[in-house]
Amino acid sequence: MSNLAVVVDPDAPGRLVLKPVPEPVPDRGEAIVRVRAISLNRGEIRRSTMAPAGWHPGWDLAGVIERAAADGTGPKVGERVVGFLPEGAWAQRVAVPKNALAVLPEKVTFSQAATFPVAGLTALLALGKGGMLLGKRVLITGATGGVGDFAVQLARLAGAHVTALVRRSDQVASVRQLGAHEVVVGDEIPKEPKYDLIVESVGGRTLGTALGALQRAGVCVTLGVSASAEVTFDAREFFVAGRTTLSGFYLFTELGNEPASVGLGRLADLVAAGQLSPHISLERPWKEIAQVAQDLMARRYPGKAVLTLD
């Protein structure tokens, strides 16, 4: 039985191709998943542009359990699941630890589920840094991106007053539809009003102004630098606010505190209940991986890109 996977080939257009790879050999606590859909993220695509020949990218997957974990726990054969891997998820069959798998309710499609692992978990866990959000002011930057899309919806569900920051005025209507109460256009966050929590993925000038827009005891969670990794800020505005916090966020570290299965299950239940709606901008066959990856890096679409497997 052949097993195809996305691998890096420096000589191929876009550097990503489908090639046969060895069948996965699971540990006792791992299940074999027949993958039905995958989702792309800028992080793994960026790494693939520099990775050596033969590297297997991929974090997000959804599919069906083909072989349950040998230790007798976790999802059972035939169950539909969403899963997360630190690399190599983009293959027909993969071995996934049971604590990185969540069973999908019938109402949740494979394509919807494939958007959960990186974008959904990042949004869910970053918002958790702000504690109880009911009645609090929350600002989400990069609100039209994959993480921002989930974060706006989840913050609204948690009872927060949500402000979204977008780059262009033509993006205002879409983030209001997600649930944003207010929208700021541009790369600066005004000094007023102050926010209890800012989820920041832009970096550069945006992060610099975010630090002066925090309430006393407010938290800014920084999780990306899509504009610039270089940041300058007015330190006086930051420390005068008192007890404010700048918190770095890296998903792989956060998942050491709570298994991916927990958050994935929460996201799946919210989608099944109609309370959360993943926004998929593009859904294509996985053989088009190279072109879709290039379009993602060129920002040719705003939301998530999902590729489906036969």
Secondary structure, 3 states (H helix, E strand, C coil): CCCEEEEECCCCHHHEEEEECCCCCCCCCEEEEEEEEEECCHHHHHHHCCCCCCCCCCCEEEEEEEECCCCCCCCCCCCEEEEECCCCCCECEEEEEHHHEEECCCCCCHHHHHCHHHHHHHHHHHHHCCCCCCCCEEEECCCCCHHHHHHHHHHHHCCCEEEEEECCHHHHHHHHHHCCCEEEECCCCCCCCCEEEEEECCEHHHHHHHCCCEEEEEEEEECCCCCECCCCCCHHHHHHHCCCEEEECCHHHHCCCCCHHHHHHHHHHHHHCCCCCCCEEEEEEHHHHHHHHHHHHCCCCCCEEEEECC
